[in-house]
Amino acid sequence: MAHVDDQQSTHSLPDLHGSGIRLTSWNADSDADVADYLRASTDPEFRRWNTPLVLVTDLDGARDVLRRRAERTADGTSAPYRVTDESSGTTLGHIGINEISHVFRTARVGYWVLPEARGHGVATRALRLAAHWALTDRGLHRLELGHALGHEASCRIAERCGFRLEGTLRGAMFEAGRHDAFRDEHLHGRLATDPECP
């Protein structure tokens, strides 16, 4: 299913590609990568459904976030990927395998897609590639995916990719744009022993 480019070391991620997209590492030293990340972070639709711990509002902030992501990649607790068009290399979005626990072999999945790439199955294709890699090559047992209640598009993407809806977590994530109020979250899960999604 997913094709893996064999360039992995203890401090890098393998490129993954298939279905017309490529997952590759973000580069904090690339002005283009930083600008794409900033554009996504300030997009109103992104902010409607996501409230990061650190709100990114400028290029310096976006670069700092990408540098911190690289540090978590190096220590093995995260696998953040830039989703690109396989032919052109244009950034389409992001998918991350986050909060990796080596003891329980679990992780949390998060993703977003740039406005111009929405509606083309980018998130579904990226989630299939990343989940397949995490549950096979990376050796994880369980992936969790959470999204704000009411985010129906994210719910459909999760279910298409074999992430079963497991329930509603009360007050489990921040309200849009706030760190002092909470909203409910749908929790989806997928196990390595679940059937491969089509």
C-alpha positions in Angstrom: 0.0 0.0 0.0 2.4 2.7 1.2 5.8 3.0 -0.4 8.6 3.8 2.1 11.8 5.6 1.0 14.6 4.0 3.0 16.3 7.0 4.5 15.3 6.5 8.1 17.8 7.1 10.9 17.4 7.8 14.6 16.8 11.5 13.8 14.7 11.4 10.6 11.5 10.0 9.2 11.1 7.9 6.1 9.3 9.5 3.2 6.0 7.7 2.6 4.2 7.9 -0.8 1.2 6.5 -2.6 -2.2 7.5 -4.0 -0.6 10.7 -5.5 0.8 12.1 -2.3 4.1 12.1 -0.5 4.6 12.5 3.3 7.9 14.1 4.0 9.5 15.9 7.0 8.9 19.5 7.6 12.0 21.7 7.4 12.3 24.6 9.8 15.1 26.1 7.7 12.9 26.2 4.6 11.1 29.6 4.2 8.5 27.9 2.1 7.7 25.3 4.7 7.5 27.9 7.4 5.2 30.1 5.3 2.9 27.1 4.5 2.7 26.2 8.2 1.9 29.8 9.2 -0.8 30.0 6.5 -2.5 26.9 7.8 -2.2 28.0 11.5 -4.0 31.3 10.8 -6.7 29.8 8.5 -10.2 30.5 10.1 -11.4 26.9 9.4 -8.3 25.5 11.1 -8.8 27.7 14.1 -12.5 26.8 14.3 -11.6 23.2 15.0 -8.1 23.3 16.5 -6.6 25.3 19.4 -2.9 24.4 19.7 -1.1 25.0 23.0 1.0 27.6 21.3 -1.0 29.9 18.9 1.1 30.7 15.8 0.7 34.2 14.5 3.9 35.0 12.6 6.8 33.4 10.7 9.0 33.2 13.8 6.3 31.4 15.7 5.8 28.9 12.9 9.5 28.3 12.6 9.8 27.7 16.4 6.9 25.1 16.2 8.6 23.3 13.4 11.9 23.2 15.3 10.1 21.8 18.4 8.5 19.1 16.2 11.9 18.2 14.9 13.1 17.7 18.5 10.2 15.4 19.2 11.0 13.5 16.1 14.6 13.0 17.3 13.5 11.7 20.7 11.0 9.3 19.1 7.8 10.8 20.6 6.4 12.3 17.4 6.3 11.8 13.6 5.2 15.0 12.0 4.7 14.9 8.2 4.2 17.5 5.6 1.7 16.2 3.1 2.7 17.1 -0.4 1.6 16.5 -4.0 3.7 13.6 -5.2 4.4 15.1 -8.6 4.9 18.8 -7.8 6.0 18.8 -4.2 3.4 21.4 -3.3 2.4 21.4 0.3 -1.2 20.2 0.8 -1.4 19.7 4.6 0.0 18.0 7.6 -0.4 14.7 9.4 1.3 13.8 12.7 1.6 10.7 14.7 1.9 12.3 18.1 2.4 11.5 21.8 4.0 8.2 21.0 4.2 5.9 24.0 6.9 3.2 23.5 5.6 1.4 26.6 2.0 1.0 25.5 2.8 1.3 21.7 0.1 4.0 21.3 -0.1 7.4 19.7 -2.5 10.2 18.8 -3.1 11.2 15.2 -3.8 14.8 14.1 -4.0 16.3 10.6 -5.1 19.4 8.7 -5.4 20.3 5.0 -4.7 23.7 3.4 -7.8 25.5 2.1 -7.1 25.0 -1.6 -6.5 21.3 -1.2 -9.7 20.5 0.7 -12.4 18.4 -1.0 -9.9 16.2 -2.9 -9.4 13.3 -0.4 -6.0 14.6 0.8 -6.7 13.9 4.5 -8.1 10.4 3.8 -5.1 9.5 1.7 -2.6 10.9 4.2 -4.3 9.2 7.1 -4.2 5.8 5.3 -0.5 6.2 4.5 0.5 7.4 8.0 -1.6 4.9 9.9 -0.4 1.9 7.8 3.2 2.9 8.5 2.7 3.6 12.2 0.9 0.2 12.8 3.3 -1.8 10.7 6.8 -0.4 10.2 6.7 1.7 13.4 5.3 -1.2 15.4 2.5 0.7 17.2 -0.5 -1.3 18.6 -3.1 1.5 18.9 -3.8 4.8 17.2 -6.3 7.3 18.6 -7.8 10.2 16.7 -9.9 12.9 18.4 -11.8 15.7 16.9 -14.2 18.4 18.2 -17.9 17.3 18.4 -19.6 18.6 15.3 -16.6 18.3 13.0 -18.5 15.9 10.7 -15.8 15.9 7.9 -13.2 14.7 10.4 -15.6 12.0 11.6 -16.1 10.7 8.1 -12.4 10.7 7.3 -11.6 8.7 10.5 -14.3 6.1 9.8 -13.2 5.7 6.1 -9.7 4.9 7.4 -10.7 2.3 9.8 -10.8 4.4 13.0 -13.9 3.3 14.8 -15.9 5.8 16.8 -15.4 4.7 20.5 -17.3 7.4 22.3 -17.5 11.0 23.4 -15.0 12.5 25.8 -16.6 15.3 27.9 -14.7 18.6 28.0 -11.6 16.9 26.6 -10.3 19.6 24.3 -10.1 23.4 24.2 -12.8 25.6 22.8 -11.9 27.4 19.6 -9.3 30.1 20.3 -9.4 29.6 24.1 -7.3 27.9 26.7 -9.8 28.6 29.5 -12.8 26.7 28.2 -13.4 23.2 27.0 -15.6 21.3 24.5 -16.5 17.6 23.9 -14.4 15.4 21.7 -15.2 12.4 19.6 -12.7 9.6 20.1 -11.8 7.2 17.3 -9.4 4.3 17.6 -7.7 1.8 15.4 -5.6 -1.2 16.3 -2.9 -3.0 14.4 -5.1 -6.1 14.5 -8.0 -4.3 12.8 -8.7 -5.1 9.1 -6.7 -2.9 6.7 -9.0 -0.2 5.3 -9.7 -0.4 1.6 
